[in-house]
Amino acid sequence: MTSSDCKLPQRGKRNILVTSALPYVNNVPHLGNLIGCVLSADTFARYCRLRGYNVIYMCGTDEYGTATETKAMEENLTPREICDKYHAIHKEIYEWFDIQFDKFGRTSTPQQTEICQQIFLRLLENGLLLEDKMEQLYCDNCKKFLADRFVLGICPHCAKNARGDQCESCSRLLNPTELNEPKCKICGNSPHVRETEHLFLDLPKLKDQLEEYVERTSRSGGWSANSVQTTNAWIRDGLKPRCITRDLKWGVPVPLEKFQDKVFYVWFDAPIGYISITSTYTPDWKEWWQPSEDVELFQFMGKDNVPFHTVIFPCTLLGTADPWNLMRTISVTEYLNYESGKFSKTQGIGVFGTDAKDTKIPVEVWRYYLLTNRPEVSDTQFLWADLQAKQNNELLKNLGNFVHRTLSFLAKPSGEGYGGIIPEVIGAEKHVLTMDLCSVVHDNLLQYIDAMEKVSIKKALKVAMNISSLGNQYLQDSAFWKLYKEDQASCAIVIKTATALVLLLAILLEPFMPAFSRKVLEQLNLPLSALSLCTEGGDLIKADKLYDFVPSGHRIGVPVPLFFELKDSDVEEYRERFAGSQTDRADRAAAASAAAGLSKKIKQTNISDVNGEKSAKGSAPAVKRKMDGKDAKDGPVDISRLDIRVGKIIKAQKHPAADSLYVEEIDVGEGAPRTVVSGLVKYISLEDLQNRKVCVLCNLKPATMRGVKSQAMVLAASDSEHTTVELVIPPESAQVGERIRFTGFEGEPDEVLNPKKKIWESVQVDLRTNDKLVACYKNVPFTTSTGVCTVASIANGSIR
């Protein structure tokens, strides 16, 4: 991105600057970290984009301080190396979670040093810094003062092991000198108390300015009750000078000769990171942070970060007497707990970002669950059983059912549906059921807007999902499947309105589940620009005439199911896999790997029956099913014998000598396409075959059909009467030429199926679609590297 591509505040527009609390680089972020700041901020920023607001979202890794030095010591790396490592890990995780930053930066930059030191010198110039002595633990062996995280000991409150900054057991904040039996984390020596000189921000001098700011902004910015209570408690208990320096090496150096061996305390310099990261986004960063136009600053964080953003950071900026942009609205979360305990980066407890990636659960499900469970008022719990219930009941049976039920009926061929073309409608404004739906949906839309404007993220998501429930009820009440036969005009109104509601849901849910919305737009055959809450003129869209949302005559794409059932066995596997700490999991994985290695070694060892000598031999190579044109005599007759691949039809035309046949040229990843003859003319239009990805059986013996040699077979499903036939469709992102797999049926396929052995005929009887429209062999899905293969609407149909 060049500086010319960067957004700047615009006159006449609503300018919004969104920040998320900067995550530390001392570990992989867990789900509690994600929902506490980064994901919540992303959801709000996405909503702002839908509204057409001029918004930027700034975030990055917090890289200075004790936590970094401690982690570097643990991993035997330098602080710079540890920052580089975890910055990359964080970035990868956020990309997987669909977090759309305008800039994801870091604080260990020259810009951070420059801006931080400039602010410090302005505070010094304005007489707001004090020098004072404080008692700190000193290790004679290491010859250094020990920052809080370099001290371990016994908590004076609960008598459990604790760090010098906080007890993980009772959550009390601590000073290192409060610990009983303190030890140096570096060498294990017992440190002693010693005086050291530090610099302090004189908060009492800023009390009046701070109180005026909090009183004004907490009301106009709609601060949450927990933010106001925490801030007022700090002010009520009396503001005290706050130490802003530390005896460390890794950090922003204090630009004074007397304090040249010290760096700034992380909670002095970390919030300044929002500013410095913006300065790496655009050289005109002051237009966001010292703006001439009105810019609203929204900040997202967990509740333990509140006083640093409502007291320390505002006082720091106010003390410079420069025209800094101060926070307008703060959005705070309580804690997300894990099952019966707490998420903990330090102890490695809970589900971490890398763990979520390693499951079969799609990113949209993770985002939905975290946001619907967002701890806005009180602590909430992550429960595997709850995640399963929400995926299966709310996403699959409510949202997924409505979308797929609507679009699959629309996609049915003429005579059973609309051939994928949105129908013309007449008299929709007189259709009572439709107008009642439009009225209720419009009211819900206004509730959604109101909730998002107030950053009531969980409420807005609930409203959007209620609109999906209204859609399902509308389809049921309309009995559209009967209307299609009895009242075509009314059926067209219902289907067009339902399709419009699908688009509206894609828009409303984009901030929460952008991957879901992209998939819906692909199925609607609409561009990403359709995701907007604004009309072309910039006005807020209305839902009082839903049926006008989508144009008649528009051809949709290929409908496929959007969600799948999360089974009990999967939940139990995940619960067991992510039990205990990350260390426990690593130990279990290492033990399992060692056991597997030993088992393999035993299997590869032959024992001589002559002298009792052992000789290690490599395992025999896999037997090829085809060596001389004949299938293996003893191979099992199952799906593994079939070579089914992802193919793409690059050309389709009518057979020159047979009205009921098509001739297709299909790319199956071999360089040259194969010629395939298919008897699909009665069921699928020629237009619907063009450039379509399909499942292709590639190892049938070639057969000549009315003068054209067919080199493969396209797989399709049919209903019990064989009146409806639909292609078995792989995911759009599947790789052309990749082999379709079946879990539990591994092995190499025959080169050519021997027609005398009837292998295809024996396997075909077990090829069916299930009630979720997934193509299966003996209930095992057709699976590609990017997902399962499906049909549009035929449940429990046969595949051939």
Secondary structure, 3 states (H helix, E strand, C coil): CCHHHCCCCCCCCCEEEEEECCCECCCCCEHHHHHHHHHHHHHHHHHHHHCCCEEEEEEEEECCCHHHHHHHHHCCCCHHHHHHHHHHHHHHHHHHCCCCCCEEEECCCHHHHHHHHHHHHHHHHCCCEEEEEEEEEEECCCCEECCHHHEEEECCCCCCEEECCECCCCCCECCHHHCEEEEECCCCCCCEEEEEEEEEECHHHHHHHHHHHHHHHHHHCCCCHHHHHHHHHHHHCCCCCEECEECCCCCCECCCHHHCCCEECHHHHCCHHHHHHHHHHCCCCHHHHCCCCCEEEEEEEEHHHHHHHHHHHHHHHHHHCCCCCCCCEEEEECCEEECCEECECCCCECCEHHHHHCCCCCHHHHHHHHHHCCCCCCCEEECHHHHHHHHHHHHHHHHHHHHHHHHHHHHCCECCECCCECCCCCCHHHCHHHHHHHHHHHHHHHHHHHHHHCCCHHHHHHHHHHHHHHHHHHHHHHCHHHHHHHCHHHHHHHHHHHHHHHHHHHHHHCCCCHHHHHHHHHHHCCCHHHCCCECCCCCECCCCCHHHCCCCCCECCCCCCCCCCCCHHHHHHHHHHCCCEHHHHHHHHHHHHHHHHHHHHHHCEEECCCCCCEEECCCCCCCCCECCCCECCCCCCCHHHCCEEEEEEEEEEEECCEEEEEEEEEECCCCCCEEEEECCCCCCCHHHHCCCEEEEECCCCCEEECCEEECCEECEEECCCCCCEEECECCCCCCCCCECECCCCCCCCCCCCCHHHCHHHHHHCCEEECCCCEEEECCEECEECCEECECCCCCCCEEC
